[in-house]
Amino acid sequence: MISVQSPESIRSLIRSRPASPSKLGLFLECPLQFLLGTDRALSARLPPHPLALLGSAAHKVIEQATFGSRPSGIEVVNLVKQQFESLINSAPDCLLKWIYERDGIAGVLPASQITSAARLVYQSLPTEGRSAEYIDHRVWREESFSCTELDLAGWPDFVQQKGDSIHVVDYKLGLGRDNEDKPNPKYILQIAAYGLLAKKSTGVKNVTLELRAPADLWLGNLTDELEEKVQQVSNQLKKTVPRNKPLDPLQLSTPGEHCKKCSVRSSCSAYLQRLEKWTDKTDETLSPKDVAGMVLSVNLNGEALNLVCASEARDTKITITGVVSALYAQSLSVGDDIKLFSLGTTEILGRAEYISNFHVWNSRNAKSSAFTFHIKP
């Protein structure tokens, strides 16, 4: 059973450790998202999506690999599956874990996505033939680099030094290229920050950067322009969220389209206030799959509950099906004021003023369930 007890309001936040290069993109979008996303103890985040855990599983397999003969493709697929299952089993109770225990991996991920992650792992594993290349090289794999001046610390996926050159690699399931075929700017900033950390830690001047995905690759150099960008973001971070000083969450909140996919939005007071008063359907800072309302009815239908909620702000009734009773039955009562996040739906926004029919567990197609669904009183 998942507890949905409402935590006390977060009145102040304190950053007590260096920032990770992987979180710099979050900081540029919203300093509050950065802080809440960095310290898991500060906020209730949305449950994990299967693809996020799959990415973590692929990284784990690469991290634990040793130099030697490369395993076969089937063996790599099995290693990825084992790591994925281990991560699910160690996760708190959530919809993903419930569906996995009921239907297995096939219920949460298409085989093609597992194969894609395994391809990335297979391409990245050290092999017996390649190991000779590393004899005169220094190699770091998932080891920490830090810099007090930048106030950054992190673990690049792979760093290789040869003489006065160093190569930094970061693995992704996709590079999120834009219309100009450029990788996601967050990824460029992240790999550049790792590259600058490696440069400052080793004293090596020539740094090459690599973003590697199963079917994509980006190569670049740590240019003066990229170094300056990392330095600028570092300076901005130290000024906006200084270490060991109380910070006001409302002042750190920066509303924007990123709010719709923010994993910690259920802990953001500014977002919650806007959600409760949502009357402008054109508001691009609110997810159309988030709802605030009062429970009008709770009906059991097999393994799941069907809810009807009244949204005062939207002046409409909303139906939610597939709320797994094993997870939420004791936490829902008629008359409760609740907030629902990351619901699933087949409705298309625009056919009506607001979406009014949602689902959580999709019993007909479990893989399309709302895995990141969350309830907040």
Backbone hydrogen bonds, N-H to C=O, Kabsch-Sander energy under -0.5 kcal/mol:
donor,donor_aa,acceptor,acceptor_aa,energy
2,I,327,L,-2.4
11,R,9,S,-0.9
13,L,247,L,-2.0
15,R,242,P,-0.6
16,S,14,I,-0.7
19,A,151,D,-2.4
23,K,20,S,-2.1
24,L,21,P,-1.1
27,F,23,K,-1.9
28,L,24,L,-2.1
29,E,25,G,-1.5
30,C,26,L,-3.0
32,L,252,L,-1.1
34,F,30,C,-2.1
35,L,31,P,-2.3
36,L,32,L,-2.9
37,G,33,Q,-2.3
38,T,34,F,-1.1
39,D,35,L,-1.9
40,R,38,T,-0.7
42,L,39,D,-1.7
43,S,40,R,-0.6
45,R,43,S,-0.7
46,L,263,S,-2.9
52,A,49,H,-0.7
53,L,49,H,-1.8
54,L,50,P,-2.4
55,G,51,L,-2.2
56,S,52,A,-1.9
57,A,53,L,-2.6
58,A,54,L,-2.4
59,H,55,G,-2.1
60,K,56,S,-2.2
61,V,57,A,-2.1
62,I,58,A,-2.1
63,E,59,H,-2.8
64,Q,60,K,-2.2
65,A,61,V,-0.7
65,A,62,I,-0.8
76,V,72,S,-2.2
77,V,73,G,-2.4
78,N,74,I,-2.3
79,L,75,E,-2.1
80,V,76,V,-2.5
81,K,77,V,-2.4
82,Q,78,N,-2.6
83,Q,79,L,-2.2
84,F,80,V,-2.6
85,E,81,K,-2.8
86,S,82,Q,-2.1
87,L,83,Q,-2.3
88,I,84,F,-2.1
89,N,85,E,-2.6
90,S,86,S,-1.5
91,A,87,L,-0.5
91,A,88,I,-1.2
98,W,94,C,-2.2
99,I,95,L,-2.7
100,Y,96,L,-2.4
101,E,97,K,-2.4
102,R,98,W,-1.3
103,D,99,I,-3.6
104,G,100,Y,-2.6
107,G,104,G,-1.6
108,V,105,I,-1.9
109,L,105,I,-2.2
113,Q,110,P,-0.9
114,I,110,P,-1.3
115,T,111,A,-2.4
116,S,112,S,-2.0
117,A,113,Q,-2.1
118,A,114,I,-2.4
119,R,115,T,-2.0
120,L,116,S,-1.7
121,V,117,A,-2.0
122,Y,118,A,-2.9
123,Q,119,R,-2.4
124,S,120,L,-1.1
124,S,121,V,-0.6
125,L,121,V,-1.4
128,E,68,G,-0.6
131,S,127,T,-1.9
132,A,128,E,-0.7
133,E,130,R,-1.6
134,Y,130,R,-0.6
134,Y,131,S,-1.2
135,I,132,A,-1.2
137,H,134,Y,-1.3
138,R,161,Q,-1.9
140,W,159,V,-3.4
142,E,156,P,-1.3
145,F,154,G,-2.7
147,C,152,L,-2.4
151,D,147,C,-1.4
152,L,147,C,-1.6
153,A,19,A,-2.4
154,G,145,F,-2.5
157,D,169,V,-0.6
158,F,169,V,-1.5
159,V,140,W,-3.0
160,Q,167,H,-2.5
161,Q,138,R,-3.2
162,K,165,S,-2.7
165,S,162,K,-1.6
166,I,206,N,-2.4
167,H,160,Q,-2.9
168,V,208,T,-2.5
169,V,158,F,-3.2
170,D,210,E,-2.2
172,K,212,R,-2.9
178,D,182,K,-2.1
181,D,178,D,-2.1
184,N,175,L,-2.7
187,Y,184,N,-1.0
188,I,184,N,-1.6
189,L,185,P,-2.6
190,Q,186,K,-2.3
191,I,187,Y,-2.6
192,A,188,I,-2.2
193,A,189,L,-2.2
194,Y,190,Q,-2.3
195,G,191,I,-2.3
196,L,192,A,-2.4
197,L,193,A,-2.3
198,A,194,Y,-2.5
199,K,195,G,-2.3
200,K,196,L,-2.6
201,S,197,L,-2.1
202,T,198,A,-2.0
203,G,199,K,-2.3
206,N,164,D,-1.3
207,V,205,K,-0.7
208,T,166,I,-2.6
209,L,220,G,-3.5
210,E,168,V,-2.0
211,L,218,W,-2.5
212,R,170,D,-2.3
212,R,210,E,-0.5
213,A,216,D,-2.7
216,D,213,A,-1.0
218,W,211,L,-2.5
220,G,209,L,-2.2
222,L,207,V,-2.6
223,T,221,N,-1.7
227,E,223,T,-2.5
228,E,224,D,-2.4
229,K,225,E,-2.0
230,V,226,L,-2.5
231,Q,227,E,-2.4
232,Q,228,E,-2.6
233,V,229,K,-2.4
234,S,230,V,-2.5
235,N,231,Q,-2.6
236,Q,232,Q,-2.4
237,L,233,V,-2.6
238,K,234,S,-2.5
239,K,235,N,-1.6
240,T,236,Q,-2.6
241,V,237,L,-2.9
244,N,15,R,-3.2
245,K,242,P,-0.8
247,L,13,L,-2.2
251,Q,248,D,-0.5
252,L,248,D,-1.2
253,S,249,P,-1.4
259,C,256,G,-1.8
260,K,257,E,-1.4
261,K,258,H,-1.3
262,C,258,H,-0.5
262,C,259,C,-0.9
265,R,262,C,-1.1
267,S,264,V,-2.0
268,C,265,R,-1.3
269,S,267,S,-0.7
272,L,268,C,-2.5
273,Q,269,S,-2.4
274,R,270,A,-1.7
275,L,271,Y,-2.5
276,E,272,L,-2.3
277,K,273,Q,-1.2
278,W,275,L,-1.1
279,T,277,K,-0.6
281,K,279,T,-0.8
283,D,280,D,-2.0
284,E,282,T,-0.6
286,L,283,D,-1.0
290,D,287,S,-1.8
291,V,340,L,-2.6
293,G,338,I,-2.5
294,M,310,A,-2.3
295,V,336,D,-2.8
296,L,308,V,-3.4
297,S,308,V,-1.5
299,N,306,N,-2.4
301,N,304,A,-3.7
304,A,301,N,-1.5
305,L,323,V,-3.0
306,N,299,N,-3.1
307,L,320,I,-3.3
308,V,297,S,-1.7
309,C,318,I,-3.0
310,A,294,M,-2.7
311,S,309,C,-0.6
311,S,316,T,-2.9
312,E,310,A,-0.8
315,D,311,S,-1.3
316,T,311,S,-1.5
318,I,309,C,-3.2
319,T,356,S,-2.8
320,I,307,L,-2.6
321,T,358,F,-2.1
323,V,305,L,-2.3
324,V,322,G,-1.0
325,S,303,E,-2.0
326,A,303,E,-0.6
327,L,324,V,-1.2
328,Y,324,V,-1.9
329,A,325,S,-2.0
331,S,328,Y,-2.1
332,L,329,A,-0.9
335,G,295,V,-2.9
336,D,333,S,-2.0
338,I,293,G,-2.9
338,I,336,D,-0.6
339,K,376,K,-2.8
340,L,291,V,-3.3
341,F,374,H,-2.7
343,L,289,K,-2.5
344,G,359,H,-2.8
349,L,347,E,-0.6
350,G,352,A,-1.0
351,R,348,I,-1.9
358,F,319,T,-2.9
359,H,344,G,-3.2
360,V,321,T,-1.9
361,W,322,G,-2.0
362,N,360,V,-0.6
363,S,361,W,-0.9
368,S,365,N,-2.2
369,S,366,A,-1.9
370,A,360,V,-3.2
371,F,369,S,-1.7
373,F,370,A,-1.9
374,H,341,F,-1.5
376,K,339,K,-2.6
